[in-house]
Amino acid sequence: MAANPTQSEASLWKRLKGNELGVPFVFQEPVLGYTVDFYCDVAKLVVEVDGSIHDSKWQRAHDSKKDRVLSAKGLVVLRLPTTLTTDQMVERIELKLHFLQVDRIPSSKQPGGEAA
């Protein structure tokens, strides 16, 4: 984990690192010259958790360029505001994985999953 993850990032990582959603995620991964908050290679999904720093004009321009570069290489970028709860973030990631039709391995934490 990064030296200083935000509270939102740390909380979300606790949920994603255990394959709760049936796909592996990595945290603070370098992808195409950018460090992304979370990345799922199976889904080609980048998840960015955006706090208030992302409201600045400079940061919005940087984020827009980053999104264009990643999207041009076939990656899907999902930006989540820190105003969401961790449960809401996980729900939005779950919906995106469903939309992308990603095959997943059931987790013991998912309904219908078997305990390991």
C-alpha positions, -999 to +999 in steps of 0.1 A: +000+000+000+012+035-006+029+053+022+000+077+027-033+064+013-063+085+020-089+071+044-112+064+015-085+045-004-075+025+026-111+016+034-118+006-001-086-014-004-096-035+027-127-046+006-110-051-027-078-069-017-095-100-006-112-106-040-146-098-024-159-090-059-145-121-074-117-105-094-082-094-082-074-057-078-040-041-071-034-008-053-013+021-065-004+004-097+017+020-124-003+018-157+008+034-189+030+059-171+003+068-145-001+056-110-038+045-106-055+040-073-069+006-081-065-017-111-082-049-122-064-064-151-091-091-157-117-063-163-092-037-177-108-015-150-091+015-134-108+028-103-098+063-091-110+077-057-112+115-060-112+138-031-114+176-031-079+180-046-095+168-078-117+199-079-088+222-089-086+234-125-051+219-129-060+185-114-092+183-135-071+189-166-045+163-155-073+137-147-089+143-181-057+137-199-050+106-178-085+093-185-080+098-223-047+080-224-060+051-204-092+049-224-073+050-257-055+019-247-088+000-240-090+006-202-122+017-185-118+044-159-143+047-130-140+078-109-156+077-074-159+108-052-148+105-016-183+117-006-195+081-012-193+055+016-171+025+011-202+004+006-214+028-021-180+026-038-180-012-038-216-012-052-206+011-081-176-011-088-198-042-087-222-026-112-193-016-135-180-052-134-215-065-142-218-040-171-184-051-185-196-087-182-165-098-164-163-135-153-158-137-116-150-163-090-176-164-062-163-152-029-173-165+005-184-129+013-208-127-017-243-141-015-242-176-029-205-179-025-190-209-008-168-206+022-131-213+015 
